[in-house]
Amino acid sequence: MTVPRWVAPVTTAMALAATAVAVYLTIAHYTDPDLLVCSDTSTVSCSSVTSSDQSLLFGIPVALLGLIWAAGVTLLCLPVAWRAASRRVHQARLVAVVGGMAFVLWLIYAELIIVGAICVWCTVVHVLAFGLFVIVVMTGRDVLSDA
């Protein structure tokens, strides 16, 4: 699979940025939600979002799940992974970003409808996940075909 030269460094940087923010959110989850530098109004409240019932999925912190996802996507977006001969690497990258985007849509719903507040740091990860989704889907549309 041949992709434009800019794809590997851009997606790696985006995935690393998502990982860094997810580390910050995970640390705040396990220590103190007020550690997050974030406005605390009725609409924007990181502590409200990150300490809500929706901040856990089957008892696992969503921040930790985001960290695991971002770290995995980082590995799949490294230049060596983009050059991989194995089709499975490219399929795994595509599946990871599609799954990540589906989860982001749920999280946005949970923030807006269930919690009634937005976390700025979560939104940063959501925007990075969306950007990764767009780039990976646009550059890897033939990955799942039998070519």
C-alpha positions as CSV (number, residue, x, y, z in Angstrom):
1,M,0.0,0.0,0.0
2,T,1.5,3.3,-1.1
3,V,0.4,6.5,0.8
4,P,1.5,10.1,0.5
5,R,4.8,10.8,2.4
6,W,3.1,13.1,4.9
7,V,0.7,10.5,6.1
8,A,3.0,8.6,8.4
9,P,4.5,11.6,10.3
10,V,1.2,13.4,10.6
11,T,-0.7,10.4,11.9
12,T,2.1,9.4,14.2
13,A,2.2,13.0,15.7
14,M,-1.6,13.0,16.1
15,A,-1.6,9.6,17.8
16,L,1.2,10.7,20.1
17,A,-0.7,13.8,21.0
18,A,-3.8,11.8,21.7
19,T,-1.7,9.4,23.9
20,A,-0.2,12.4,25.8
21,V,-3.7,13.8,26.6
22,A,-5.0,10.4,27.5
23,V,-2.1,9.9,29.9
24,Y,-3.1,13.3,31.5
25,L,-6.7,12.2,31.7
26,T,-5.8,8.8,33.2
27,I,-3.6,10.4,35.8
28,A,-6.3,12.8,36.8
29,H,-8.8,9.9,36.9
30,Y,-6.7,8.0,39.4
31,T,-5.6,10.9,41.5
32,D,-7.9,14.0,41.4
33,P,-10.2,15.2,38.7
34,D,-9.6,18.7,39.8
35,L,-6.0,18.2,38.5
36,L,-7.3,18.9,35.0
37,V,-6.7,22.5,34.0
38,C,-10.2,23.2,32.7
39,S,-13.0,25.8,33.0
40,D,-15.6,24.8,35.5
41,T,-18.9,26.3,34.2
42,S,-22.2,24.5,33.7
43,T,-21.4,23.7,30.1
44,V,-17.6,23.1,30.3
45,S,-16.6,21.0,33.3
46,C,-13.9,18.4,33.0
47,S,-14.3,17.3,36.5
48,S,-18.0,16.7,36.0
49,V,-17.4,14.6,32.9
50,T,-14.4,12.7,34.2
51,S,-16.0,11.8,37.5
52,S,-19.4,10.9,36.1
53,D,-20.9,7.4,36.0
54,Q,-20.1,7.5,32.2
55,S,-16.3,7.8,33.0
56,L,-16.3,4.1,33.6
57,L,-17.1,1.3,31.1
58,F,-17.7,-2.1,32.9
59,G,-15.7,-0.7,35.8
60,I,-12.7,0.4,33.6
61,P,-12.0,4.1,33.4
62,V,-12.7,5.5,29.9
63,A,-9.5,7.5,30.2
64,L,-7.5,4.3,30.5
65,L,-9.4,2.8,27.6
66,G,-8.5,5.9,25.6
67,L,-4.9,5.6,26.6
68,I,-4.8,2.0,25.5
69,W,-6.5,2.9,22.2
70,A,-4.2,5.9,21.5
71,A,-1.0,3.9,22.3
72,G,-2.1,1.1,20.0
73,V,-3.0,3.5,17.2
74,T,0.4,5.2,17.7
75,L,2.1,1.8,17.0
76,L,-0.1,1.3,14.0
77,C,0.7,4.8,12.7
78,L,4.5,4.6,13.0
79,P,6.2,5.0,9.6
80,V,7.4,1.4,9.8
81,A,3.7,0.3,10.2
82,W,2.7,2.4,7.2
83,R,5.4,0.6,5.1
84,A,4.5,-2.9,6.4
85,A,4.0,-5.5,3.8
86,S,1.4,-7.3,5.8
87,R,-2.1,-6.3,4.9
88,R,-3.2,-7.2,8.4
89,V,-1.3,-4.1,9.8
90,H,-3.3,-1.8,7.5
91,Q,-6.5,-3.6,8.3
92,A,-5.8,-3.3,12.1
93,R,-5.2,0.4,11.7
94,L,-8.4,0.9,9.8
95,V,-10.4,-1.2,12.3
96,A,-8.8,0.7,15.2
97,V,-9.7,4.2,13.9
98,V,-13.2,3.1,12.9
99,G,-13.8,1.6,16.4
100,G,-12.3,4.6,18.1
101,M,-14.5,6.9,16.2
102,A,-17.6,4.9,17.1
103,F,-16.6,5.1,20.7
104,V,-16.0,8.8,20.4
105,L,-19.5,9.3,19.1
106,W,-20.9,7.5,22.1
107,L,-18.7,9.6,24.5
108,I,-19.9,12.8,22.9
109,Y,-23.5,11.7,23.3
110,A,-22.7,10.8,27.0
111,E,-21.1,14.2,27.6
112,L,-23.8,16.3,25.9
113,I,-27.0,14.3,26.7
114,I,-26.3,12.3,29.9
115,V,-23.8,14.4,31.8
116,G,-24.7,17.8,30.3
117,A,-21.2,19.1,30.3
118,I,-18.2,19.0,28.0
119,C,-14.6,18.1,29.0
120,V,-12.1,20.2,26.9
121,W,-9.4,17.6,27.3
122,C,-11.7,14.8,26.2
123,T,-12.7,17.0,23.2
124,V,-9.0,17.3,22.2
125,V,-8.7,13.5,22.1
126,H,-12.0,13.3,20.2
127,V,-10.8,15.8,17.6
128,L,-7.5,13.9,17.2
129,A,-9.4,10.6,16.8
130,F,-11.6,12.2,14.1
131,G,-8.5,13.5,12.3
132,L,-6.9,10.1,12.4
133,F,-10.2,8.5,11.2
134,V,-10.4,10.8,8.2
135,I,-6.7,10.3,7.2
136,V,-6.7,6.6,7.7
137,V,-10.0,6.0,5.9
138,M,-9.1,8.3,3.0
139,T,-5.6,6.7,2.5
140,G,-6.6,3.1,3.2
141,R,-9.9,2.7,1.4
142,D,-8.6,-0.3,-0.5
143,V,-7.2,-2.1,2.5
144,L,-10.3,-4.3,3.1
145,S,-10.6,-5.3,-0.5
146,D,-9.1,-8.5,-1.9
147,A,-6.6,-6.6,-4.1
